Amino acid sequence: MKKVLFVLLLAASFFGCDDGNVSVEAFDFETATARECGEGTDDFFIYKINGNEVLIIELNETNFPNRITTSDNPILLQIPTAAQVTYRLYDGEVTEATLCSVVPPAQPQVLEEWTATGGTLEITTGVVNPTTTTGSNIITGFSHNLIFRDIVFDRGNGITQRNETILFGSYVRSNIYRPTTFENIDIQSCTANNLLFKSSGLQLLALNLSPETYNSLIVNQATTSGSPRTALLDENDRVIFNVYRTNLNADLICNNNLPSIEKSYISESGIANQSGIITVETTETAGIFTHTIRFQRVILKDTEQALNFTFGDNYLFGELQTN
């Protein structure tokens, strides 16, 4: 009888000390794919789904910049002022339509909803630039890794839960400044200078050569097969990739009446037999000379950040005809 009384008193003591905090429940969203709704609007948010669970983050899109941020200098957002975080448990499988539809479907229904009332969201960013078989490593996107630190959830009914760390995982956004496919666009030239260029919409890919280099490469004389004319890029001879705020045309480019630049990449100086090499092969047919211009591992560097890419080991810029 004494033992039974002791157990009852112990149980009463345990439940009597409940201050509204509960043991931490684990989250498992790290390997799920992050998606977004409301891109480009004030209703933007990202989310991850794990079966019938979902974790939602409402924040400004500007918190995902196209630049590298490291773990020792991450973007830090305070919860809930700069980022609102919500956990939901549904009574069935969750889909994009469940979250993104203007009028959500009747099913599934929410069983539980927790709102984060404190903590920090930590964002670090790296580039996505897969190297292809041609040596190209164009930046296709940016991978943002998200971690919650000391996040506190209000579970309702006076119950709170604190998690020291939750790994949300990566959220990948496309590079809005990714180069278009220039291969199928003809080279144009400016008569007043030595600029050779291709343009498409907002984008410009140009080879800007000094008069001396231009005259040494673009010669009305056929080259021997396998022995092209070559030049190393330097501060006077550059490959330029720019993205502008409004559309381009040949008159704007050749008259140097260009709109404001949104993003600019400029070639690094070349290294003999390694990188930054321009090659020109010339053939002649009926008095028309066709100059085939290639970029051999030309490394283009962002003028604002430590970002760079190359179009490839032997990228075909295009053909220029002279007579």
Secondary structure, 3 states (H helix, E strand, C coil): CHHHHHHHHHHHHHHHCCCCECCCCCCCCCCCCCEEECCCCCCCEEEEEECCEEEEEECCHHHCCCCCECCCCCEEEECCCCCEEEEEEECCCCCHHHHHCCCCCCCCCEEEEEEEEEEEEEEEEEEECCCCCCCCCCCCEEEEEEEEEEEEEEEECCEEEEEEEEEEEEEEEECCCCCCCCCCCCCEECCCCCEEEEEECCEEEEEECCHHHHHHHCCCCCCCCCCCEEEECCCCCEEEEEEECCCCCHHHHHCCCCCCEEEEEEECCCECCCECEEEEEEEEECCEEEEEEEEECCEEEECCCCCEEECCCCEEEEEEEEC
